[in-house]
Amino acid sequence: MQEAIEELVVECSIEKALNVIGGKWSFLILKQLFEGTKRFGEIQKSIPKISPKALTDTLRHLEENEVLIRKVTPTVPITVEYSLTEKGQALHKILKEMKIWGSQWT
């Protein structure tokens, strides 16, 4: 009789953090939002290679993970603004250190 082998699962906090942040566009979007509240068009203009779909998907991911807040103002046309939450602002120091590391080692 073969015994069931239980797989040991060790949660990695770095992996969890990277899952919250998301893909490659997240870093560029966060960089823009560290400067303050931005509208969709402002973010898109500041990241020329991002498609509208990729920007929308990334903004939704960051909102679902409570990194940013999406504020809709019922104007004509509707105004949608994005700003960082406290959780999102806390990423600033980490990303700044990654930028320093990248300039030193790449």
Long-range contacts (C-beta under 8 A, 24 or more apart in sequence): 17-94, 20-65, 20-67, 21-62, 21-65, 21-67, 21-91, 22-58, 22-61, 22-62, 22-65, 23-58, 23-61, 25-50, 25-54, 25-55, 25-58, 26-58, 26-61, 26-62, 27-95, 29-55, 29-58, 29-59, 29-62, 30-62, 30-67, 30-84, 30-88, 30-91, 30-95, 31-95, 33-68, 33-82, 33-83, 33-84, 33-88, 34-84, 34-89, 34-92, 34-95, 36-83, 37-81, 37-82, 37-83, 38-81, 38-82, 38-83, 39-79, 39-80, 39-81, 39-82, 40-80, 40-82, 43-82, 62-88, 67-91
